[in-house]
């Protein structure tokens, strides 16, 4: 019997939908906009509700279009199952709400994105304990663990200062302690890095960013890698233990995190994200090359005080990033000399767009302290190394000369 050789990353995404029959021979999974699904036999409807049979019960818990996107993300991350959400923050919130309870302890990277930091603060207000540590060294994570610790949460590359977590060593700590290891892979994407390789139990992706890539749809996902033993996790509801143990976590996320809170990924957004995902590897290669060129230019510019990009030899975790990632990402930040007018420099940019998003095909820049990190206050920004003159740049796919030239004229 002949066997099909394994397919490459992009080939698998392009042809993933056609692994199952699609209506009318369409190349893409079509939009399914129905909210409700009918069954001829009441027993079949009951079986779907109880998780004993595959099917769709109500649109808040997903539909065939979102399921097709979930399958793509599962394949990209090498996991066993994925749950889609309306946004990346909804995906993170679902993990914290569905898998922790009052009295539990969470260890988080000190350098997480501003909204994630806010979400963890809200979790603490509701009775959980959160410890923020410098995750660039796994020893800090290990020192923060208590008997009540349930999970460890880190990002691959921090936004916006680009600190790189000690991912493999933290994975070893979590494995030895039996802790759920949650890795946010948004900044690297499954093309540059697979958190499964360092022992992650759950992987978060803000699909809005690099996987979607076009800035035209919001979405988030949580992928279960199959590495975590859910039989050891104390907060799984008995009603979800009718599934195979490997699916307990996904079932609780889908029920308590998606169904109960209603952060549903719409079919139209899922369709846009699935099509965007087809060119992830092609886009990321170009974006990373542009980011490296721009970082080198900025590092040599006399009006730039510091550049934060893992691809530079001057970056504190440059060696770690080189070891872990296919490329060091497409996001960088830089600090202007105090004598340079931050807003005036940004206003002179002609190609680069002033915007709060990242992962777009277009290069986007934003003053960090005055916008996305403004709400957390000056003291917390100082703790995280967010200078008042810090600019975050999400590098796109423009021609390199145009991109570098735009910053050159803006800094002149």
LOBA-260034 format. One record per residue (C-alpha): residue number from 1; residue in one letter; chain; x, y, z. Coordinates in nm, 2 decimals, padded with zeros to 4 digits. Each point is the difference from the previous one (the first is absolute). Layout:
   num   residuo   cadena       xx       yy       zz
   NUM         a        A        X        Y        Z
...
//
This chain:
   num   residuo   cadena       xx       yy       zz
     1         x        A    00.00    00.00    00.00
     2         x        A    00.14    00.34   -00.09
     3         x        A    00.02    00.28    00.25
     4         x        A   -00.01    00.37   -00.07
     5         x        A    00.33    00.17    00.10
     6         x        A   -00.04    00.27    00.26
     7         x        A   -00.09    00.34   -00.14
     8         x        A    00.19    00.33    00.06
     9         x        A   -00.14    00.28    00.21
    10         x        A   -00.16    00.21   -00.27
    11         x        A   -00.12   -00.30   -00.21
    12         x        A   -00.18   -00.14    00.29
    13         x        A   -00.18    00.33    00.07
    14         x        A   -00.09    00.06   -00.36
    15         x        A   -00.16   -00.34   -00.05
    16         x        A   -00.12   -00.06    00.36
    17         x        A   -00.37    00.07   -00.07
    18         x        A    00.00   -00.26   -00.28
    19         x        A    00.08   -00.28    00.24
    20         x        A   -00.37   -00.03    00.05
    21         x        A   -00.28    00.04   -00.26
    22         x        A   -00.10    00.36   -00.06
    23         x        A   -00.33    00.11   -00.15
    24         x        A    00.00    00.02   -00.38
    25         x        A    00.38   -00.06   -00.02
    26         x        A    00.09    00.34    00.14
    27         x        A    00.37    00.05    00.07
    28         x        A   -00.08    00.20    00.32
    29         x        A   -00.23   -00.10    00.28
    30         x        A   -00.31    00.22   -00.07
    31         x        A   -00.17    00.23    00.24
    32         x        A   -00.25   -00.16    00.23
    33         x        A   -00.21    00.27    00.14
    34         x        A   -00.28   -00.20    00.17
    35         x        A   -00.03    00.05    00.37
    36         x        A   -00.20   -00.32    00.07
    37         x        A    00.03   -00.35   -00.13
    38         x        A   -00.29   -00.25   -00.05
    39         x        A   -00.01   -00.37    00.05
    40         x        A   -00.26   -00.25   -00.11
    41         x        A    00.04   -00.22    00.32
    42         x        A   -00.01    00.15    00.35
    43         x        A    00.25   -00.26    00.11
    44         x        A    00.26    00.14   -00.25
    45         x        A   -00.05    00.35    00.13
    46         x        A    00.04   -00.12    00.36
    47         x        A    00.32   -00.19   -00.09
    48         x        A    00.15    00.32   -00.15
    49         x        A   -00.09    00.20    00.31
    50         x        A    00.16   -00.27    00.23
    51         x        A    00.32   -00.03   -00.21
    52         x        A   -00.07   -00.35   -00.09
    53         x        A   -00.03    00.08   -00.38
    54         x        A    00.16    00.25   -00.23
    55         x        A   -00.22    00.28   -00.12
    56         x        A   -00.12    00.35    00.06
    57         x        A   -00.26    00.11    00.25
    58         x        A    00.01    00.38    00.01
    59         x        A    00.21    00.26   -00.18
    60         x        A    00.15    00.14    00.32
    61         x        A    00.21   -00.32    00.04
    62         x        A    00.12    00.00   -00.36
    63         x        A   -00.10   -00.10   -00.35
    64         x        A    00.15   -00.18   -00.30
    65         x        A    00.19    00.31   -00.12
    66         x        A    00.17    00.07    00.34
    67         x        A    00.07   -00.38    00.04
    68         x        A    00.19    00.00   -00.33
    69         x        A    00.22    00.29    00.13
    70         x        A    00.05   -00.18    00.33
    71         x        A    00.12   -00.31   -00.19
    72         x        A    00.25    00.22   -00.19
    73         x        A    00.14    00.15    00.32
    74         x        A    00.02   -00.35    00.16
    75         x        A    00.20   -00.12   -00.29
    76         x        A    00.23    00.30    00.00
    77         x        A    00.07   -00.04    00.37
    78         x        A    00.03   -00.38    00.00
    79         x        A   -00.28   -00.03    00.26
    80         x        A   -00.30   -00.23    00.06
    81         x        A   -00.28    00.26    00.00
    82         x        A   -00.06    00.38   -00.02
    83         x        A   -00.28    00.22    00.13
    84         x        A   -00.06    00.33   -00.19
    85         x        A   -00.10    00.33    00.16
    86         x        A   -00.11    00.34   -00.11
    87         x        A    00.34    00.16    00.10
    88         x        A    00.34   -00.10    00.14
    89         x        A   -00.09    00.16    00.33
    90         x        A   -00.32   -00.21    00.01
    91         x        A    00.22   -00.31   -00.04
    92         x        A    00.22    00.10    00.29
    93         x        A   -00.30    00.10    00.22
    94         x        A   -00.16   -00.34   -00.07
    95         x        A    00.31   -00.18    00.13
    96         x        A    00.01    00.21    00.32
    97         x        A   -00.38   -00.02    00.07
    98         x        A   -00.06   -00.36   -00.10
    99         x        A    00.31   -00.16    00.15
   100         x        A    00.06    00.19    00.32
   101         x        A   -00.21    00.08    00.31
   102         x        A    00.03    00.21    00.32
   103         x        A    00.31   -00.10    00.20
   104         x        A    00.20   -00.12   -00.30
   105         x        A    00.34    00.14   -00.09
   106         x        A    00.12    00.10   -00.34
   107         x        A    00.36    00.08   -00.10
   108         x        A    00.03    00.25   -00.29
   109         x        A    00.27    00.17   -00.19
   110         x        A    00.07    00.35    00.13
   111         x        A    00.01    00.13   -00.36
   112         x        A   -00.34   -00.11   -00.13
   113         x        A   -00.20    00.22   -00.23
   114         x        A   -00.19    00.29    00.17
   115         x        A   -00.35   -00.15   -00.04
   116         x        A    00.12   -00.34    00.12
   117         x        A    00.15    00.17    00.30
   118         x        A   -00.34    00.17    00.06
   119         x        A   -00.18   -00.33   -00.03
   120         x        A    00.23   -00.17    00.25
   121         x        A   -00.06    00.29    00.24
   122         x        A   -00.38   -00.05   -00.04
   123         x        A    00.05   -00.37    00.07
   124         x        A    00.18    00.09    00.33
   125         x        A   -00.29    00.23    00.09
   126         x        A   -00.23   -00.30   -00.02
   127         x        A    00.20   -00.21    00.24
   128         x        A    00.29   -00.16   -00.18
   129         x        A    00.36    00.08    00.08
   130         x        A    00.23    00.11   -00.28
   131         x        A    00.38    00.03    00.02
   132         x        A    00.18    00.20   -00.27
   133         x        A    00.36   -00.11   -00.06
   134         x        A    00.28    00.07   -00.25
   135         x        A   -00.05   -00.31   -00.22
   136         x        A    00.32    00.05   -00.19
   137         x        A    00.15   -00.22    00.27
   138         x        A   -00.19   -00.32    00.09
   139         x        A    00.14    00.02    00.35
   140         x        A   -00.22    00.29    00.07
   141         x        A   -00.31   -00.20   -00.10
   142         x        A    00.11   -00.30    00.21
   143         x        A    00.05    00.23    00.30
   144         x        A   -00.35    00.14   -00.03
   145         x        A   -00.18   -00.34    00.00
   146         x        A   -00.21   -00.08    00.31
   147         x        A   -00.21   -00.31    00.09
   148         x        A   -00.30    00.19   -00.14
   149         x        A    00.15    00.07   -00.34
   150         x        A   -00.21   -00.13   -00.29
   151         x        A    00.15    00.15   -00.31
   152         x        A    00.30    00.19   -00.14
   153         x        A   -00.07    00.26   -00.27
   154         x        A    00.26    00.15   -00.23
   155         x        A    00.03    00.16   -00.34
   156         x        A    00.27   -00.11   -00.24
   157         x        A    00.12    00.36   -00.08
   158         x        A   -00.13    00.28    00.22
   159         x        A   -00.19    00.29   -00.16
   160         x        A    00.14    00.27   -00.03
   161         x        A    00.35   -00.04    00.16
   162         x        A    00.06   -00.34   -00.17
   163         x        A    00.13   -00.19    00.31
   164         x        A    00.03   -00.37   -00.08
   165         x        A   -00.13   -00.24    00.26
   166         x        A    00.22   -00.29    00.11
   167         x        A   -00.25   -00.23   -00.17
   168         x        A    00.17   -00.34    00.00
   169         x        A    00.12    00.03    00.36
   170         x        A   -00.34    00.12    00.12
   171         x        A   -00.15   -00.30   -00.17
   172         x        A    00.23   -00.23    00.19
   173         x        A   -00.11    00.17    00.33
   174         x        A   -00.37   -00.05   -00.09
   175         x        A    00.05   -00.36   -00.10
   176         x        A    00.19   -00.08    00.32
   177         x        A   -00.27    00.17    00.22
   178         x        A   -00.30   -00.13   -00.20
   179         x        A   -00.11    00.36   -00.08
   180         x        A   -00.20    00.11   -00.30
   181         x        A    00.23    00.19   -00.23
   182         x        A   -00.18    00.27   -00.21
   183         x        A    00.20    00.17   -00.28
   184         x        A   -00.13    00.30   -00.20
   185         x        A    00.15   -00.06   -00.34
   186         x        A   -00.15    00.31   -00.16
   187         x        A    00.33    00.19   -00.05
   188         x        A    00.18   -00.29   -00.17
   189         x        A   -00.29   -00.19   -00.16
   190         x        A    00.01   -00.38   -00.07
   191         x        A    00.23    00.07   -00.30
   192         x        A    00.29    00.13    00.21
   193         x        A   -00.06   -00.21    00.31
   194         x        A   -00.21   -00.29    00.14
   195         x        A   -00.04    00.02    00.38
   196         x        A   -00.08   -00.37    00.00
   197         x        A    00.37   -00.06   -00.05
   198         x        A    00.07    00.16    00.34
   199         x        A   -00.28   -00.19    00.18
   200         x        A   -00.29    00.25   -00.01
   201         x        A   -00.33   -00.15    00.09
   202         x        A   -00.21    00.28   -00.15
   203         x        A    00.10    00.25   -00.27
   204         x        A   -00.17    00.34   -00.05
   205         x        A    00.00    00.17   -00.34
   206         x        A   -00.16    00.34   -00.07
   207         x        A   -00.11   -00.09   -00.35
   208         x        A   -00.06    00.37   -00.07
   209         x        A    00.38    00.04   -00.03
   210         x        A    00.24   -00.20   -00.21
   211         x        A   -00.22   -00.30   -00.07
   212         x        A   -00.27    00.21   -00.15
   213         x        A    00.25    00.26   -00.11
   214         x        A   -00.22    00.25   -00.19
   215         x        A   -00.15    00.20    00.28
   216         x        A   -00.36   -00.08   -00.11
   217         x        A   -00.12   -00.24    00.26
   218         x        A    00.01   -00.06    00.38
   219         x        A    00.06   -00.34    00.14
   220         x        A    00.18   -00.21    00.26
   221         x        A    00.07   -00.36    00.07
   222         x        A    00.11   -00.24    00.27
   223         x        A    00.16   -00.33   -00.12
   224         x        A    00.05   -00.30    00.23
   225         x        A    00.33   -00.17   -00.09
   226         x        A   -00.10   -00.33    00.17
   227         x        A    00.30    00.01    00.23
   228         x        A   -00.17    00.09    00.32
   229         x        A   -00.16   -00.26    00.22
   230         x        A   -00.34    00.14    00.07
   231         x        A   -00.08   -00.28    00.25
   232         x        A    00.24    00.18    00.24
   233         x        A   -00.18    00.34   -00.04
   234         x        A   -00.24    00.06    00.29
   235         x        A   -00.25    00.24   -00.15
   236         x        A   -00.15   -00.21   -00.28
   237         x        A   -00.37   -00.04    00.04
   238         x        A   -00.12   -00.36    00.04
   239         x        A   -00.25    00.05   -00.29
   240         x        A    00.29    00.05   -00.24
   241         x        A    00.18   -00.31    00.11
   242         x        A   -00.22   -00.22   -00.22
   243         x        A    00.24    00.08   -00.28
   244         x        A    00.35   -00.15   -00.05
   245         x        A    00.23    00.16    00.26
   246         x        A    00.20    00.17   -00.28
   247         x        A   -00.31    00.20   -00.09
   248         x        A   -00.10    00.11    00.35
   249         x        A    00.18    00.33   -00.01
   250         x        A   -00.14    00.09   -00.35
   251         x        A   -00.35   -00.10    00.11
   252         x        A    00.01    00.23    00.30
   253         x        A    00.14    00.29   -00.20
   254         x        A   -00.27   -00.05   -00.26
   255         x        A   -00.28   -00.02    00.25
   256         x        A    00.11    00.23    00.29
   257         x        A    00.22    00.23   -00.21
   258         x        A   -00.19    00.03   -00.33
   259         x        A   -00.36   -00.11    00.06
   260         x        A   -00.05    00.17    00.33
   261         x        A    00.17    00.33   -00.08
   262         x        A   -00.10    00.01   -00.36
   263         x        A    00.32    00.14   -00.15
   264         x        A   -00.09   -00.18   -00.33
   265         x        A    00.21    00.02   -00.31
   266         x        A   -00.23    00.09   -00.29
   267         x        A   -00.01   -00.19   -00.32
   268         x        A    00.10    00.29   -00.22
   269         x        A    00.30    00.09    00.21
   270         x        A    00.11   -00.37    00.01
   271         x        A   -00.02   -00.01   -00.38
   272         x        A    00.23    00.31   -00.03
   273         x        A    00.24   -00.14    00.25
   274         x        A    00.01   -00.35   -00.17
   275         x        A    00.09    00.16   -00.33
   276         x        A    00.26    00.23    00.15
   277         x        A    00.16   -00.30    00.17
   278         x        A    00.09   -00.15   -00.34
   279         x        A    00.28    00.25   -00.05
   280         x        A    00.13    00.01    00.36
   281         x        A    00.34   -00.14   -00.08
   282         x        A    00.05    00.21   -00.31
   283         x        A   -00.10    00.32    00.18
   284         x        A    00.20   -00.07    00.32
   285         x        A    00.32   -00.07   -00.19
   286         x        A   -00.03    00.34   -00.18
   287         x        A   -00.10    00.18    00.32
   288         x        A    00.29   -00.14    00.20
   289         x        A    00.25    00.09   -00.27
   290         x        A   -00.13    00.36    00.00
   291         x        A    00.00    00.01    00.38
   292         x        A    00.37   -00.10    00.01
   293         x        A    00.10    00.26   -00.25
   294         x        A   -00.20    00.27    00.17
   295         x        A    00.15   -00.10    00.34
   296         x        A    00.35    00.03   -00.13
   297         x        A   -00.07    00.34   -00.15
   298         x        A   -00.15    00.13    00.32
   299         x        A    00.27   -00.14    00.22
   300         x        A    00.26    00.20   -00.20
   301         x        A   -00.20    00.33    00.00
   302         x        A    00.14    00.28    00.22
   303         x        A   -00.35    00.11    00.11
   304         x        A   -00.10   -00.34    00.13
   305         x        A    00.10   -00.09    00.35
   306         x        A   -00.09   -00.37    00.00
   307         x        A   -00.15   -00.26   -00.23
   308         x        A   -00.18   -00.31    00.14
   309         x        A   -00.01   -00.29   -00.25
   310         x        A    00.11   -00.36    00.08
   311         x        A    00.18   -00.02   -00.34
   312         x        A    00.26    00.25    00.11
   313         x        A    00.31   -00.13    00.17
   314         x        A   -00.04    00.28    00.26
   315         x        A   -00.33   -00.15    00.12
   316         x        A    00.03   -00.17    00.34
   317         x        A   -00.18   -00.32   -00.12
   318         x        A    00.15    00.00   -00.35
   319         x        A    00.16   -00.34    00.04
   320         x        A   -00.32   -00.15    00.15
   321         x        A   -00.21    00.14   -00.28
   322         x        A    00.24   -00.14   -00.26
   323         x        A   -00.03   -00.34    00.17
   324         x        A   -00.38    00.00    00.03
   325         x        A   -00.14    00.17   -00.30
   326         x        A    00.02   -00.04   -00.38
   327         x        A    00.04    00.38   -00.01
   328         x        A   -00.01    00.26    00.27
   329         x        A   -00.34    00.14   -00.09
   330         x        A   -00.14    00.31   -00.18
   331         x        A   -00.05    00.23    00.30
   332         x        A    00.26    00.24    00.14
   333         x        A    00.00    00.31    00.21
   334         x        A    00.24    00.29    00.03
   335         x        A    00.07    00.29    00.24
   336         x        A    00.07    00.35   -00.13
   337         x        A    00.26    00.23    00.15
   338         x        A   -00.17    00.24    00.25
   339         x        A    00.06    00.29   -00.23
   340         x        A   -00.21   -00.15   -00.29
   341         x        A   -00.37    00.10   -00.01
   342         x        A   -00.17   -00.34    00.00
   343         x        A   -00.33    00.11   -00.15
   344         x        A    00.16    00.22   -00.26
   345         x        A    00.22   -00.28   -00.12
   346         x        A   -00.30   -00.24   -00.02
   347         x        A   -00.20    00.26   -00.19
   348         x        A    00.27    00.02   -00.27
   349         x        A   -00.04   -00.37   -00.09
   350         x        A   -00.15   -00.03   -00.34
   351         x        A    00.00   -00.38   -00.07
   352         x        A   -00.04   -00.12    00.35
   353         x        A   -00.35    00.01    00.14
   354         x        A   -00.06    00.13    00.36
   355         x        A   -00.22   -00.27    00.14
   356         x        A   -00.05   -00.22    00.30
   357         x        A   -00.02   -00.34   -00.17
   358         x        A    00.29   -00.23   -00.08
   359         x        A    00.06   -00.29   -00.24
   360         x        A   -00.15    00.19   -00.30
   361         x        A    00.15   -00.01   -00.34
   362         x        A    00.06    00.37    00.04
   363         x        A    00.26    00.14    00.23
   364         x        A   -00.16    00.16    00.31
   365         x        A    00.15    00.22    00.26
   366         x        A   -00.13    00.13    00.34
   367         x        A    00.14    00.20    00.29
   368         x        A   -00.03   -00.26    00.28
   369         x        A   -00.01    00.20    00.33
   370         x        A   -00.26    00.24   -00.12
   371         x        A   -00.24   -00.26   -00.15
   372         x        A   -00.01   -00.38    00.06
   373         x        A    00.19    00.02    00.33
   374         x        A   -00.14    00.33    00.12
   375         x        A   -00.27   -00.15    00.22
   376         x        A    00.23   -00.20    00.22
   377         x        A    00.17    00.32    00.13
   378         x        A    00.36    00.13    00.02
   379         x        A    00.12   -00.22    00.29
   380         x        A   -00.11   -00.32   -00.17
   381         x        A    00.15    00.11   -00.33
   382         x        A    00.33    00.07    00.17
   383         x        A    00.00   -00.35    00.15
   384         x        A   -00.05   -00.14   -00.35
   385         x        A    00.27    00.22   -00.16
   386         x        A   -00.25    00.21   -00.21
   387         x        A    00.17    00.33   -00.07
   388         x        A   -00.20    00.31   -00.09
   389         x        A    00.19    00.01   -00.33
   390         x        A   -00.07   -00.36   -00.10
   391         x        A   -00.14   -00.07   -00.34
   392         x        A   -00.14   -00.34   -00.10
   393         x        A    00.03   -00.11   -00.36
   394         x        A   -00.19   -00.29   -00.15
   395         x        A    00.19   -00.06   -00.32
   396         x        A   -00.19   -00.09   -00.32
   397         x        A    00.08   -00.12   -00.35
   398         x        A    00.08    00.33   -00.17
   399         x        A    00.32    00.02   -00.21
   400         x        A    00.29    00.03    00.24
   401         x        A    00.14    00.32   -00.16
   402         x        A   -00.33    00.18    00.04
   403         x        A   -00.03   -00.10    00.36
   404         x        A    00.35    00.09    00.11
   405         x        A   -00.01    00.32   -00.20
   406         x        A   -00.32    00.11    00.17
   407         x        A    00.16   -00.03    00.34
   408         x        A    00.31    00.17   -00.13
   409         x        A   -00.19    00.31   -00.11
   410         x        A   -00.22    00.01    00.31
   411         x        A    00.31    00.00    00.22
   412         x        A    00.20    00.24   -00.21
//
